[in-house]
């Protein structure tokens, strides 16, 4: 029996960006909901900033979701920035050679800079 992982998503709309704060785990069970939320916010803001400091686990479906949002951001000419990658997310992105594909910064302050 698989263990249910929880993902909490909260959104802060700022003047120049939308910040999506994530807490928990991103897996097959919740990645579709995350994708929907990120796509919606991406289209409504010039810059989508995703706070990953609370993510303790991410699987391949979570990585696929981030790639889909990145691809869409390029199609609609919007900025998509990740910040606060913990060890779990950093290691997966590094292992898959995707770390350099995303715009990754350390802090929210840096993520909001032009």
N, C-alpha and C positions, 0 to 999 in steps of 0.2 A: 504494500500500500504506500502510495507516494505521500510525502509530507506537503501540506499546503503552505506555500510561502506567501506572505503578505507584502503588497506594495502600496504605500501611501503616496498620493500625488496631491500637491498643493500648488496653487498658481498665484503669482504676484504680478500684476500689470503695472509696469513703470512707464514713465514718459517715453523713453527711447527703446524699451525692450520688454519682453515678457520673461519672467523667471519661473521655471518649473522646478520645484523642490521635490526630490524623490527620497523616500525612506523605505528600506526593506530589501526585497529581492526582486529581480526581474527574471521571469522564467516563462515557459510555454503557457502557463495558466493565465498570466496577466499581461503578457507583452502586447496582445492585440488591443487591450484597453489603453495601454500606454501609447501605442502607435496612434490610435484615434485622438487621444488628448493632445499629443505633440503636433500632429498634422493640423488640428483645429487651431491651436495657438500659433503655429508657424505662419499660417495664412493671415492671421489677424494682427501681426506685429512685424516691424522691420527686422527685429533681432530676437531670436529664441535662445535663451540661456538655460541650460539644464544643470542644476545643482546635484552632483552625484555623491556628495559627501556621506549621505546616509545609505548608500547602496553597499550591501555586504556580500551580495551574490548576483552573478549575471550568467545566463546560459546562452547558447547559440541563437535562440529566438530573440533574446534581448539585444544581442549584437546586430542581428538582422534588422530589428526595429530601428536601431540607431542609424544603420546604413541607409535604410529606406527614407528616414527623415532627412539625412544629409543629402541624399540624391534629390529629394523633393525641394530642399532649400536652394539647391543650385538651379533647379528648373525655374523656380519662382523668384530667383535673385534675392534671397533673404540670408541673413547671417544666422548660423547655427553654431553655438559654442557650448562646450562641455567644461565644467570646472569641478575641482574637488574630488578627482578620481582617487578612490581608496585603493589599497593593494589588490583587492579582488578584481576590480574593473581594469586597473592599470595592467596587471599581469595578463589578463585575457586579451586585451587590445595589443599588447606587446607580442604575445605568443602568436597571434594571428596576423602580425605585421600591419595592423590597422591603426596603431597609435599615431602615426604621422598623417593619416588620412583625415582625421578629425582636427578641428581647431580646439585645442585643449589648453587651458590655462589653470593656474593654481587657485585664484581667488575670484569672488564675485566682482570685486572692483575691477580686476583685469578683464573679466568677461564683458563688462559693460562699456569698456573703452572702445573708441572707434578704431 
